[in-house]
């Protein structure tokens, strides 16, 4: 095997690999012998087809199959001989069987960046601290009363009010044309929950059973539903029924109904406080980790392989596509241009790739490794999150392709935990946007 290496960039190598006749001819002969034994051509007995006839009929297929096999069998030996450390599958740009009996192919290989860690211990990071307010507990209790309330049909002259449930038929129109995806019959609108948007619900306030109305809503460009984002939509609405809520009394019995182990309303408030505080702390933990990673990347600049960045972008696009599918949409039907989405995600992908390399480098320097108890905790967390048994989780991760990303995630988490312990933390009050995000 002959290998010629060209440096295309700091992290990209072009390998031109030539396999000798002594390797290629037996592989071709074996493939032709197999197809001779398997296929049947008119006028020839199975296994007795002349080589020239086989080549006329199957040469392209044989060369494609044998070429792919030769690449698979030789590529890893080639990069090992050159001392390269690839980070993603190569791009095979050229391959050909030559007249002299050799096989030549070109592999574009992105290699692992080599860099020295600069600063990673004692990172100065601000950590937002948010305490649960009494108003938040009050709001949570009202939500619980809402869920526990009895629904009953409203009086005929009752106008739709906050916390009512309106049963409606609706049809959306854009530029005079009915939108088939924006249509429903006997749809329950829980007034105050804003599942169809605040504007849609507010237009229903005051209407009575039997009322019909027509109104227009302008959706902002960043509206979560891409089908409606940036559009003026006219809604034709028919109110079929109105139901009012009769909430339970706010007393100790209510607390016991929510959680039998609680005795008083005060116990319920404390239980809610602890739960909300845990949720806020977990939400802010992600923000704190992002700050650590941002600081780490800022203090340790280096180039990353573009093919690895492109792979990360493709994974992000797959996730976006799956999210749209759950709403019955595609990129095209949602009016999303793939090129725009790729560029929008590129910076995030670069940071993810850099962050992963940095965490792996720190793990190597600090000798941070995954222990069995780390894996067990990871299994337990997934079991709790998805309401699975530990055996079900372990069975799921028996497949190699599933366990590797999971182990990588656990390893990175352990390194992040090390960085948290080493960081110089300054606790700060939340900004308005941070407080809203954690609410």
Secondary structure, 3 states (H helix, E strand, C coil): CEEEEEECCCCEEEEEEEECHHHHHHHHHHHHHHHHHHCCCCCCCCCCCCHHHHHHHHHHHHHHHHHHHHHHHHHHHHHHHCCCCECCCCEEEEEEECCCCCEEEEEEEEECCCCCCCCCCCCEEEEEECCCCHHHHHHHHHHHHHHHCEEEECCCCCCCCCCCEEEEEEEEEECCEEEEEEEEEEEEEECCCCCCCHHHHHCCCCCCCCCEEEEEEECCCCCCCCCCCCCEEEEEEEEEEEEEEECCCCCHHHHHHHCCCCCCHHHHHHHHHHHHHHHHHHHHHHHHHHHHHHHHHHHCCCCCCHHHHHHHHHHHHHHHHHHHHHCCCCCCCCCCCHHHHHHHHHHHHHHHHHHHHHHHHHHHHHCCCCCHHHHHHHHHHHHHHHCCCHHHHHHHCCCHHHHHHHHHHHHHHHHHHHHHHHCEEEEEECCHHHHHHHC
